[in-house]
Amino acid sequence: MKKILILFFMAALISSCSKSMYSWCDYEKTSYNYYKKQTPQATNALIETYRNMIENASKSKRKVVPPGMYAEYGYLLIQNGQKKLGLFELKKEIETYPESATYINRIIKLSEQ
């Protein structure tokens, strides 16, 4: 009986690790580097990581980007002079996660001023 339980537990553990809930790419490393030193190279690397995360979302279990990812990406784009694309990404955050609308709409309003 113990062997069956252990085998079942191991199978459940392996299957749960096979695919993550979200596709994170190099987010931890590049965001750490960006916040450590906000150089143009670190900014470009973080923007590229966001793009990769959005493109690879279909490889995750949920098939969507993590919550807040469109918002972070959009806000970073606005800060770097790409206002139109940034606002588009912020609105995409609301479409994907409607519960963020109150917060994101305030950012959009401040960005449009």
C-alpha positions as CSV (number, residue, x, y, z in Angstrom):
1,M,0.0,0.0,0.0
2,K,2.8,2.4,0.9
3,K,4.5,1.7,-2.5
4,I,1.3,2.6,-4.3
5,L,0.9,5.9,-2.3
6,I,4.5,6.8,-2.9
7,L,4.1,6.0,-6.7
8,F,0.9,8.1,-6.9
9,F,2.5,11.0,-5.0
10,M,5.6,10.9,-7.3
11,A,3.4,10.8,-10.5
12,A,1.3,13.8,-9.2
13,L,4.5,15.7,-8.4
14,I,6.1,15.1,-11.7
15,S,2.9,15.9,-13.7
16,S,2.4,19.2,-11.7
17,C,6.0,20.3,-12.5
18,S,5.8,19.6,-16.2
19,K,4.2,22.9,-17.2
20,S,4.2,26.1,-15.2
21,M,1.1,28.2,-14.7
22,Y,2.7,31.1,-16.5
23,S,5.7,31.5,-18.8
24,W,8.2,33.7,-17.0
25,C,11.2,33.6,-19.4
26,D,14.1,35.6,-17.9
27,Y,11.8,37.9,-15.9
28,E,13.5,37.6,-12.5
29,K,17.0,38.2,-13.8
30,T,16.2,41.0,-16.2
31,S,13.9,42.8,-13.8
32,Y,16.6,42.5,-11.0
33,N,19.2,44.0,-13.4
34,Y,16.9,46.8,-14.4
35,Y,16.0,47.8,-10.9
36,K,19.6,47.5,-9.8
37,K,21.0,49.8,-12.6
38,Q,18.5,51.5,-14.8
39,T,20.8,51.7,-17.8
40,P,19.5,51.7,-21.4
41,Q,20.8,48.2,-21.9
42,A,18.9,46.9,-18.8
43,T,15.8,48.7,-20.0
44,N,16.0,47.2,-23.5
45,A,16.6,43.8,-22.0
46,L,13.5,44.1,-19.7
47,I,11.4,45.3,-22.6
48,E,12.6,42.3,-24.7
49,T,11.8,40.0,-21.7
50,Y,8.2,41.4,-21.6
51,R,7.8,40.8,-25.3
52,N,9.0,37.2,-24.9
53,M,6.7,36.6,-22.0
54,I,3.7,37.8,-24.0
55,E,4.7,35.8,-27.1
56,N,5.4,32.6,-25.0
57,A,2.2,32.8,-23.0
58,S,0.6,30.1,-25.1
59,K,3.2,27.6,-23.7
60,S,1.9,28.0,-20.1
61,K,-0.9,26.2,-18.5
62,R,-3.3,29.1,-18.5
63,K,-2.2,30.4,-21.9
64,V,-2.2,34.0,-20.7
65,V,0.5,36.3,-19.4
66,P,0.9,36.6,-15.6
67,P,-1.3,39.2,-13.9
68,G,0.2,42.7,-14.1
69,M,2.5,41.9,-16.9
70,Y,0.8,44.0,-19.6
71,A,0.6,46.8,-17.0
72,E,4.3,46.7,-16.2
73,Y,5.2,46.4,-19.9
74,G,2.9,49.3,-20.8
75,Y,4.1,51.5,-18.0
76,L,7.7,50.9,-19.0
77,L,7.0,51.7,-22.6
78,I,5.3,55.0,-21.6
79,Q,8.3,55.9,-19.5
80,N,10.5,55.3,-22.5
81,G,8.6,57.5,-24.9
82,Q,6.4,54.9,-26.5
83,K,3.1,56.3,-25.2
84,K,0.7,54.9,-27.8
85,L,2.0,51.3,-27.5
86,G,2.2,51.6,-23.7
87,L,-1.5,52.7,-23.5
88,F,-2.4,49.8,-25.7
89,E,-0.7,47.4,-23.3
90,L,-2.4,48.9,-20.3
91,K,-5.8,48.5,-21.9
92,K,-4.9,44.9,-22.7
93,E,-4.2,44.4,-19.0
94,I,-7.8,45.4,-18.3
95,E,-9.1,43.1,-21.0
96,T,-7.2,40.1,-19.6
97,Y,-7.7,40.9,-15.9
98,P,-10.9,43.1,-15.5
99,E,-10.4,43.3,-11.8
100,S,-7.4,45.6,-12.4
101,A,-9.5,48.2,-14.2
102,T,-9.8,50.7,-11.3
103,Y,-6.0,50.8,-10.8
104,I,-5.0,50.7,-14.5
105,N,-7.6,53.3,-15.5
106,R,-5.9,55.7,-13.0
107,I,-2.5,55.1,-14.6
108,I,-4.0,55.6,-18.1
109,K,-5.6,58.9,-17.0
110,L,-2.4,60.2,-15.5
111,S,-0.5,59.1,-18.7
112,E,-2.8,60.9,-21.0
113,Q,-2.4,64.2,-19.2
